[in-house]
């Protein structure tokens, strides 16, 4: 039940998921592949960003461990964005979490809530099955980026139009003293001077 042997697999993980990283590394090694991850392989005193960059370049597969911790880490973000166009990616999800839209097009191995035996089988299948974790072709990434850029342009245009139409609109004073809104009225409508928003 092992995948193709001899692959170099770089594990990208948040330190909160170190237990998962250790277990996944063991399964990878048992299957005849090489698992590379920071805890064991990053030499003390090494320039960490340089080490990450070198290991991402050397990897046959990048295996990010998706969790709620993973997507709030700047280092993890750097790793998955760097790997996205360069390497085959086989994401492994270990708990329910919000996944960035650009990563949703990559098939992932979902281990959340599964037994240890099921997790092992799913992980090995994900490493050997060409359909699991297949990288998004660069053209597809470009299309996603263009769509996102188009959405932001529409938002910016809408905001500009609203700004034009509301710039001369009368905003009544919320205090009811009959004065027109003026410059400070918008702040009073959003929140009080105590920093509250309601």
N, C-alpha and C positions, 0 to 999 in steps of 0.2 A: 504494500500500500504506500510505497514511497514515490516521490516525484523524481524528475530527472536529477541525477546526482551531479555534484560538482559546481552547482550554482553558488554565487556569492550574493548573499541576501543582507541588505542593510536595513536594520530595524530603526524606525523613527518613532519615538515614543516620548511621552511626558513622564517625569520622574514619579508622578503619582501612580503610574501604571507599570512600575518596575517589576512587580510580581508577574504580570502578564508577559512582559518582555523576556524575563528569564525563562518562563515556561515555553514560550514560542521559540526562543533560541534553542532550547533543548530538543524540541520536536524537529526543528530544522536540521540540527546536527545529527540526530538519529536517522534522518532520511538521507544522509550522505552529502549534505550541503553545508556551506559555511555561513554561520550567522555572525554579523558584525554589529555590535552595539556599544554605545558609549561606556557603560559601566565596566566592561571587561577590556575593551579594545582601544580606548582613547588614552594614549600615554600621558603620564603626569608631566606637566610643564609644556605640553604640546600647545601650539596655537590652535584653539578649538575650532574657530570658523574654517581655518585652512584644512584641518583634519576632516571636518564634515564634508567640505567640498571635494577633497581627494577621495573619500570613501563613497560619496555619491557617484563620482565618475567611474570608480572601479566596480560598482555593484552591477550584477545582472538584473536584480530585482530590488526595488525599494518597497519595504513592507511597513506602511504607517499603521500605528495602532490607534484607531479612532475611539475617542472617549470624550466626555464633556471637558476633561482637562486638556486634551490634545489641542483643541481648536482655540484655546485662550493663550497658548504659549507662543511667543514670538519666534523662539527657536524652531518649534515644530512647524510653524507656518513657513519659515524660511526653507526647511527641509522639503516639505511637500510641494511648494511652489517651484523649487529648484528641480525636483525630480519629475515634475509633471510632463515636460516635453523631452526629457533625456532618457528616461529608463522605463521599463515595464514596471507598473505599480500594481501591487496586490494588497489593497487595504484590508485590514482585519478590524472589525467593529466588535468591541468588548462590552459595550453598554449602549442603551438608547442615547442618542445625542443629535444635535442639529449639525448637518453636514453641509459645507458650502456648496452652492449650486454647481460650480465648475467641477466638483468631485463626484457629483451624483450620477454622472454618466459612466463612471467606472464601476464595474461589478465588484462588490466587496464580499468578503467572507464574514458572515455574521455569527459571532460566537456568543452573543448576549443571551444569558439564561440557559445555555446548553450544558449538558453533562460533560465531564472531562473527556470521556471516550468520543462523544459526538464532536467536541471541539477539535480533538486530534484528527479525526477523520476528515472533518470539513477543512481544516487547515492544509492537510496534505493534498486533498482534492483541489483546493484553490491554487496550490503551487504547481500542480501538474496539468490542470485543465487550461488549455489556451483561452477559453472563453472567460475564465475567472480572472479578473484584474487586468484584462487587456487594456493597454494604454489607449487614450483618446488620440486619434491621429491629429497632427498639428493643424490640419485644415479645420477640423471640428473645433479645436480650441480657439482658433481664430474666429470662427463663426460665432461661438459663444461670447467671445470678447466683443465682437462687433454688435451683437444683440444687446449686451449689457451697456455698451457705450451709447447705442441708440436710445435705450430707456432713459439713461441719465440726461441725454440731450433734450428729450421730451420733457423731463421734469424741470430742467433749467429753463426751457422756453415757457412752460406753464408758470413757473415762479416769476419770470420776468413779466409776463402778461398780467398776472395778478398784481404785481408791483405797480404797473402802469395804471391799472384800473382802480386800485385802492389808494394811490398816492393823494388824490384829492377828495377822498370820501370823508365825510363828517363822522367822527367817532365821539359819541357822547361821553361826558365825564361820568365815571361810575359813581362818583360821590354825590351826583345830583345837584351840583351847584350852578348848573346852567352854562358853564363854560364849555367851549368846544374842546375836542380831544387834544390837539396839539401834540408835541413831541413825546411827552411822558404818558399819554393815555394808553398806548399799546402795552406798556409795562404794567400799568395798573390792572388792565384786563387779564393779563397772563398770570400775574401773581402779586401778592402783597409785598410790602417792603421787608417782611420777615423771612423772605426766601421761599415761602410756600407757593405751590402752583394752583391751589384751589381756594 
